[in-house]
Each structure stands twice: as C-alpha cells, then as structure tokens.
Amino acid sequence: MFDDLGPVISRHGVANRRRWENAGWALVIGVPTGCVGLWALSGTGDGESAGGRKMIGVLIGLGLSGLFIAVTQAVRAVRGGAGEYFEVREHGLVHGSRRGKASWPWDQIATVTIKSSETDNALTARLGTGYRCVLGLADGRSVRFDGLTDQHGELGLVVLNRCPDATRLTGDEWQRKAGGWLLAGTATCLAAIGAMVLYITGHPDTEREVTAADGMSVHQVVPGISDTGIALLAVGMVVCAIAAVTLVALFVRGRMRH
C-alpha cells in the first residue's frame, strides 16, 4: 500500500534521542533544585526575609518545571518510537518508526494546525516546542510533528501545498469553546486555595501546661499542623495560584483572538 503513494520526495527524521537527553537533564536539574526548595520551605520561620521567600519560590518553580519537561519529553519520545521519521511521497504522507509505519493519501488529511513561536530561543529549539504541526485525519485520528523533526518548516509547507482543501487552524480555537470550563477551573483553584487557608487557620498552635514527674508544671506549645504539612499546603497554594492565573490568561486570550 505504501508503493501506491508513489516515490519518496523527501524524508524527515525525528530526533527522539534528544528528547531522552532533555528528559534526563531536566530531572538532574529539577529534582535536586525542587528538593532544596521544599527543604528550605519546611524550615522557613516568621523572620524569613521577602528575598528569601522569593528564592524559595524560584527553587520550587524550577523543580516543578524540570519535572514537567522531563515527563512531556519522555512521553513524546515513547509515543514516537525509536527511529521515527516522516516521508513525503507523491500522493501522500508516511509516518514510521521501528515499531512499524502508517500512510495517508493527501485527501485524507482534513485539518492542518500549525503553531510557530514568535519568540523562539535556544530552549524552545532544544525542546522542539517552537514549532508544532498537527494533522487531523478524516477518520478522526491525528498525527503531529514539532521542531525536533528535520526540516519541520519545509515539511509543514509541503503538507499545506499538497492539501489545499484541508481546513487551516491555528490551534487556539479550543480556548473560546472551553471558555466556561476555563472559568470553572479558575473557580476551583481559588476554592482550593481558600480551603487550604481555612484549614491552616482552623488548626492553630495551642498551649498547655503539663505536670512533670517531679511535680513541676511545664509549658508546652502543640503545633496545630506539622512543618511538613505546612510545606505541602504552601506548595499546593502556589500550584493552584499559578493554575488559576494560567486559566484566566487562556480565557482572555481566547476571547481576544476570536
């Protein structure tokens, strides 16, 4: 069936090995940094300076970012498979790896979504996130390639030229359709933050007098929440705050672009 698509015009390999390297480096940098941030957060006292708290937030943010990058890069590497490539043929597109290959005539590509970053830099080039093309097939499936595909820009232009009847999308259409869900997610994040604050305030430290074996009274302070619990709640509030801001930004962006 692959021969029915005609001769090979161009072949575009995918650098999945680099994805594994990216995942490894992200874990090496992110995990220790995040652990240091959590350790510093657990030992933070009331006298901690604003600069110190900001540094702790930066460390935790770097740790979470490293974990996110590692997971996404590893998932994409596994999904693509070793030796992943795309072939442009006269009458269609072939996508393959060592696990096998699949092909689609040009008229089976129903939508073409291309997103290209306007602020491409060394990091996005390394991760391949500065460019993404998603091909929606007539049977409902999709195939995608990004900046780690060899000559990705040329491949995207070829697909556009070969599929003049395919609907061109920008990839932001979902933001308007999901407007209500974005606001609901924002409300959920804010409610979670409020619940954590109420939990902290509802479990204050208490004081008590304890009679020792020698008959003397000893004054003790019983913490309402352990230091570890405070640290986990603080991280949870930071994550929920970031998520809420992101969801609001997506909602506003979707309304402005449509």
N, C-alpha and C positions, 0 to 999 in steps of 0.2 A: 504493500500500500504506500510505502514511502517513495518508491520509484515513480508512482503516479503523480507526485508533486513536481517532477522534473529535476533538472540538475541543480547542484548546490551552487548558489551565488556567493554566499558568504557564511562564515562560521564564527560564532561569538562565544568564547569560553567564559565561565563564571568563576571568580576567584574565591571559592568556598574555603580553601585552605586559609586565606586571610581572615575569614570570619572566625575560624577556630582560634587563630592568633589573637584577634581582637577580644574574643571572649576570655581567653587566658589572661591577657594583660589587664582587662577590666576587673577580673576577680583579684588578681595580685595587688592591684592598686586600691580597689574599692573596699574589699573586705577588711584589711587592716585599718584603713582610714575610718571606716564606719565603726569598727570596734573601739578605736581610740575615742571617737566622738561619744559613743554610748557610755564608755567608762568615765569620760570627763563629765558627762551629763549626770551620771549617778552620784558623782562626788561634788556636784555644784551646791554651794551654800547660798545663804541670803546675801552674803557680801561679795558675791561674784560680780565683776565689772561688766558693763554692757559690751565692751570689746571682747571679753572672754566668752560671753554667751553667744555673741555673733560668730566667733571662731568655732565654737562647738556646733552651731547650726550648719556652718560650712562643711565641717568634717562629716556630719551625719548626711548632709545632702550629697557630698561626693561619694559616700559609701552606697547610698541608695541608687545614685546614677550609675555607679560601676556595676551593681547587681543587675540593674535594668538592661544595660548594654550587653552584659555577659549572656543573659537569658535570651534576649532577642537575636543576638548574633548566632548563638548556638542553635536556636530553633530554626533559623533560616538556613543554616548550614546543613542540618539534618533533613529539612524538607527538600532542599535542592539535591542533595546527594553528592557523592564523590564523582568528579569528572563531569559536572553539569555543564551543558552547553546549549546554545540555540543555533539553528541552521535556517538561513533564508533560502528558500527554493523558489523556483519559477512560479509555482502555483500554490505555495503555502508555506507554513512555518513548522519546523520540527524542534521539539524540546526533549533533550535526553540527558542521561547520566548512566553510571554503571548499573543502575537498577533497571534500566530499560528506556524506552523513548515513546513519545506520542507525537502525533502530527495533526494539523488542521488546515484545510484549504482556506484561502483568504476570505471567501464568502461566509465562513463560519465564525469569523470574528465580528461580534455585534457592537461592541463598545471599545473605545481606546481612551484610557485615562492616563495622562502624563502630568506628573508634578515635578517641577525642577526648582531647586532652591535658588533664590536670588542672592543669597549670602553664602555661597559655597566657600568652604575653607579647608584647611588641612585635615581637621577632624571628620567633617562630613565626607570628604574624599576617601579617607581611610575606612570609614564605616560603610560607605556606599549610600548614604542617606540623602545626598544632594540631588539625586535623580531617582524617580520611580515611574515605571510604566506598568499598568495593569490592563490586560486584555480580557474583556468579558466575552465568553463564547456563547454561541446560540443555544447550547444545551444547558446553560446556567452555570457552568464551571468557569474558572478563571485561571490565568497564568500570568506571572509577573516577573519582571527583571528590574534591577536597580543599578546604581553606579559602580558596582563591582563586576558588572558584565562588560566584557571587552567591547569597546566602541558602542556603548549603550545609546549615545545620542544618535548615531547613524542608524542603529537598529530601530529606534523609535520612529525616525523619519521614513524608513523603508516601510514599516507597518502602516503608517498613515497614508503613504502614497499608494500602497497596494490595496488598501481597504477604504476607498472613497465613500462607501455607503455606511460605514460604521459610525456610530454616534460618538462625537468627541466630548469627553467630560474633563472636568478639572480636578475632581476628587474631593471637592468641598460641598457637593450637593447634599450630602447626608447631614451637614450641620444645620441646615434650615429644617429638614424633615424631622430631625431629632431635637428640635428646639425645646419642646415640652419636657422631654426626658433629661436634657441638659440642666434645665432649671430644677427638675425634681432631684437630680443627683446633687446639685448645689445645696438644696434644702436639706438633703440627707446628711451631707458632710457637715453643715452648720449645726444640725441637730446632734450629730455625734460629738462635735466639739462641746456643745452646751452640756450634753450628758456627762462627758468626762470632767468638765469643770464642776458640775454639781456633785459628782462622785467625790472629787477631791475635797471640796468644801464641806461635804457631808461626813467626812471622816477626819476630823481634826485631831491633832495630838491631844492627849489627855494626861492629867497629872494625878498622882495618887500617893498616899502615904502607906508604906509597908513596914510592918513591925519585924525587925530582925530577931535572930535567935537570942541575942543578948538583951532584948527588951527595948532597944533604941529604935526610934522611927526613922525610916529612910525615905526621902522624897524621890520619886521616880517619874519620868516622863515616858509615856507609852505612845509611840508613833501610830497615828491612825492608818497610814499607808507606808509600806516599806520603801526604801530608797529605790529598789528595783522596780516596784510598782509605779512610783512617781516617774522614773525614767521612761518606762514603757508608755505611760499615759502622755508624757510630753512628746514623745516621738509620734504617737497616734494623732495628737492635735496638730503637729506640724504637717504630717501627711494629709490630713483632712483639709487643712487650710490651703495647702498647695493644690489639692484636687479641686476645691471649690473655686479658687481663682482661675484655674485652667478651664473648668466647665463654663464659667461666666464669659471668659475670653472667647471660647468657641461659639457660644450663643451669640455674642455681639458680632463676631466676625461673620457668622452665617447670615445674620440679618443685613449686614453692610454689603455683602457680596451678592446678595440676591434681592 
